[in-house]
Amino acid sequence: MGVLVKICGLNDQASMLASVEAGADMIGLVFYPPSPRAVTPERAIELAASVTDGPVRVALAVDPDNRLVSEIAATGVIDMIQLHGHETPTRVSEIKARTGLPVMKALRIATAPDVAGAAHYDGVADYVLFDAKAPKGMAGALPGGNGVRFDWSLMVGLRLETPWMLSGGLDADNVAQAISLTAAPAVDASSGVEDSLGVKNPAKIRAFVEAVRAVG
């Protein structure tokens, strides 16, 4: 099996269709109002209802309370929940039990100890995503999707039983190098397939997926 591709932060029909047509394995919808990529549950239903037989539909949330978790599950169009806040392993298990959905836990990485923290979620989360920690003082920084990358060499030799995904500043030009260095089994792009914050470019989405597929 080749490297899996996730396109995150989709908020319009054109980018949704481009992701599906390009062959993305996962698509991400952001349920975090401060993000310019955010969608409401109602909008998520509109966007995702047409891809029931396509990619895995992932809902990204940041430290969601039980009400939001229930609202996400109630849309009926979400296949997996991605937690991008400070959720503990216990909270991951609670959300899995509450929704009956698999959970991806995102970790923000800057140093080797950050990577080592994945061990706490190994066998608890269904996926672990490694994203770049926003630099201190970065204006408008979000929990993820900031278009910055971390030192990929930190991932060399990683051993996890849980499947994992690489994110953070990936685009069509650098994703092959990232996969080669880290042996990532899955990659995620958001800002790297945008023209501006929250505005996806269908051509960039296609180019990113093609670049991953070319790795083999």
C-alpha positions as CSV (number, residue, x, y, z in Angstrom):
1,M,0.0,0.0,0.0
2,G,1.3,3.5,-0.9
3,V,1.4,6.6,1.3
4,L,-2.0,7.8,2.3
5,V,-3.0,11.4,1.6
6,K,-5.2,13.7,3.7
7,I,-6.3,17.1,2.5
8,C,-7.5,19.2,5.5
9,G,-9.4,22.4,6.0
10,L,-11.9,22.0,3.1
11,N,-14.7,24.5,3.2
12,D,-16.0,24.8,-0.4
13,Q,-17.4,22.4,-2.9
14,A,-14.7,23.0,-5.5
15,S,-11.9,21.9,-3.2
16,M,-13.9,19.0,-1.9
17,L,-14.5,17.7,-5.4
18,A,-10.9,18.3,-6.4
19,S,-9.7,16.2,-3.4
20,V,-12.1,13.4,-4.2
21,E,-11.2,13.4,-7.9
22,A,-7.5,13.5,-7.2
23,G,-7.8,10.4,-5.1
24,A,-7.2,11.7,-1.6
25,D,-7.7,9.0,1.1
26,M,-8.9,11.4,3.7
27,I,-10.6,14.8,3.7
28,G,-10.7,17.1,6.8
29,L,-13.4,19.5,7.9
30,V,-12.5,22.0,10.7
31,F,-14.9,22.5,13.6
32,Y,-12.9,25.2,15.2
33,P,-14.6,28.7,14.8
34,P,-11.4,30.8,15.2
35,S,-10.0,29.1,12.1
36,P,-10.6,30.7,8.7
37,R,-11.2,27.1,7.4
38,A,-14.0,26.4,9.9
39,V,-17.3,25.0,8.9
40,T,-20.6,24.6,10.9
41,P,-22.2,21.2,11.3
42,E,-24.8,22.2,8.7
43,R,-22.1,23.2,6.2
44,A,-20.2,20.0,6.8
45,I,-23.3,18.0,5.9
46,E,-23.6,19.9,2.7
47,L,-20.0,19.4,1.7
48,A,-19.5,15.8,2.9
49,A,-22.8,14.2,2.0
50,S,-21.8,13.9,-1.6
51,V,-18.7,11.8,-0.9
52,T,-20.2,8.9,1.1
53,D,-18.3,6.4,-1.0
54,G,-15.1,8.3,-1.3
55,P,-12.4,9.4,1.2
56,V,-12.5,9.0,5.0
57,R,-14.2,12.1,6.3
58,V,-12.4,13.6,9.3
59,A,-13.7,16.2,11.7
60,L,-11.0,18.4,13.3
61,A,-11.8,19.8,16.7
62,V,-9.7,21.6,19.4
63,D,-10.4,20.5,23.0
64,P,-14.1,20.0,22.1
65,D,-16.6,19.7,24.9
66,N,-19.2,16.9,24.9
67,R,-21.8,19.1,23.2
68,L,-19.6,19.7,20.2
69,V,-18.5,16.1,20.1
70,S,-22.1,15.0,20.0
71,E,-23.0,17.6,17.3
72,I,-20.1,16.4,15.1
73,A,-21.2,12.7,15.5
74,A,-24.9,13.7,14.8
75,T,-24.1,15.1,11.4
76,G,-23.9,11.5,10.1
77,V,-21.2,12.4,7.6
78,I,-18.1,12.0,9.8
79,D,-16.0,8.9,9.8
80,M,-13.2,9.9,12.2
81,I,-12.6,12.7,14.7
82,Q,-9.2,14.5,14.8
83,L,-8.3,16.1,18.2
84,H,-5.9,19.0,17.8
85,G,-5.8,20.5,21.3
86,H,-4.4,19.3,24.6
87,E,-6.6,16.2,24.9
88,T,-5.2,13.5,27.2
89,P,-5.2,9.8,26.4
90,T,-8.2,9.5,28.8
91,R,-10.1,12.1,26.8
92,V,-9.3,10.3,23.6
93,S,-10.8,7.2,25.0
94,E,-13.9,9.0,26.2
95,I,-14.6,10.5,22.8
96,K,-14.2,7.2,21.1
97,A,-16.7,5.6,23.5
98,R,-19.1,8.5,23.3
99,T,-19.2,8.6,19.5
100,G,-18.2,5.1,18.4
101,L,-15.9,6.8,15.9
102,P,-12.1,6.3,15.5
103,V,-10.0,9.2,16.8
104,M,-6.8,10.7,15.5
105,K,-4.7,12.6,18.0
106,A,-2.6,15.5,16.7
107,L,0.7,16.4,18.5
108,R,2.6,19.7,18.1
109,I,6.2,19.0,17.5
110,A,9.3,21.1,17.9
111,T,11.7,18.9,19.9
112,A,12.5,15.2,20.4
113,P,10.5,15.0,23.7
114,D,7.5,16.2,21.7
115,V,7.8,13.2,19.4
116,A,8.4,10.9,22.4
117,G,5.0,12.1,23.8
118,A,3.3,10.0,21.1
119,A,4.0,6.9,23.3
120,H,1.2,8.0,25.6
121,Y,-1.3,7.7,22.8
122,D,0.1,4.5,21.2
123,G,-2.7,1.9,21.3
124,V,-5.2,4.5,22.5
125,A,-5.7,6.7,19.5
126,D,-6.5,5.1,16.1
127,Y,-4.0,7.5,14.4
128,V,-1.3,9.9,15.6
129,L,-0.6,13.0,13.6
130,F,2.6,14.9,14.0
131,D,2.3,18.7,13.2
132,A,4.6,21.6,13.6
133,K,4.4,23.6,16.8
134,A,3.8,27.3,16.0
135,P,6.9,29.4,16.7
136,K,6.6,31.6,19.8
137,G,5.1,35.0,18.9
138,M,3.8,33.9,15.5
139,A,0.9,36.3,14.6
140,G,-2.4,34.6,14.1
141,A,-1.1,31.2,15.0
142,L,-3.6,28.4,15.1
143,P,-3.3,24.9,16.8
144,G,-2.4,23.6,13.3
145,G,-2.3,24.5,9.7
146,N,0.1,27.3,10.1
147,G,2.2,26.5,7.1
148,V,5.4,25.8,9.1
149,R,7.4,22.6,9.3
150,F,9.4,21.0,12.0
151,D,12.7,19.2,11.8
152,W,11.8,16.0,10.0
153,S,14.9,14.3,11.2
154,L,13.2,14.0,14.6
155,M,10.9,11.3,13.1
156,V,13.7,9.0,11.9
157,G,13.5,5.7,13.7
158,L,10.0,6.3,15.1
159,R,8.3,3.2,16.4
160,L,4.6,3.1,17.0
161,E,2.0,0.4,16.8
162,T,-0.6,3.0,16.0
163,P,-0.6,4.3,12.4
164,W,0.8,7.8,12.1
165,M,0.7,10.8,9.8
166,L,3.1,13.7,9.0
167,S,1.9,17.2,8.7
168,G,3.2,20.8,8.9
169,G,4.2,22.9,5.9
170,L,3.9,20.1,3.4
171,D,3.3,21.0,-0.3
172,A,3.8,19.4,-3.7
173,D,7.4,20.6,-3.8
174,N,8.6,19.1,-0.5
175,V,6.4,16.1,0.3
176,A,8.5,13.6,-1.6
177,Q,11.6,14.7,0.5
178,A,9.6,14.5,3.7
179,I,8.4,11.0,2.9
180,S,11.9,9.8,1.9
181,L,13.4,11.1,5.2
182,T,10.7,10.1,7.6
183,A,9.2,7.0,6.0
184,A,5.8,8.5,6.8
185,P,3.0,6.1,6.0
186,A,0.5,9.0,5.6
187,V,0.8,12.8,4.9
188,D,-1.5,15.7,5.5
189,A,-1.7,19.1,3.7
190,S,-3.8,22.2,4.4
191,S,-1.9,25.5,3.9
192,G,0.3,23.9,1.3
193,V,-2.6,23.6,-1.1
194,E,-4.0,27.1,-0.5
195,D,-3.6,30.4,-2.3
196,S,-4.3,32.3,0.9
197,L,-5.3,31.3,4.4
198,G,-8.5,29.2,4.2
199,V,-8.7,29.5,0.3
200,K,-7.9,26.1,-1.3
201,N,-6.6,25.8,-4.8
202,P,-7.9,22.7,-6.7
203,A,-4.8,22.6,-8.9
204,K,-2.5,22.6,-5.9
205,I,-4.6,19.8,-4.3
206,R,-4.2,17.7,-7.4
207,A,-0.5,18.5,-7.6
208,F,0.0,17.4,-4.0
209,V,-1.8,14.1,-4.4
210,E,0.2,13.4,-7.6
211,A,3.5,14.2,-5.9
212,V,2.7,11.7,-3.1
213,R,1.6,9.0,-5.6
214,A,4.8,9.5,-7.6
215,V,6.8,8.4,-4.5
216,G,5.3,4.9,-5.0
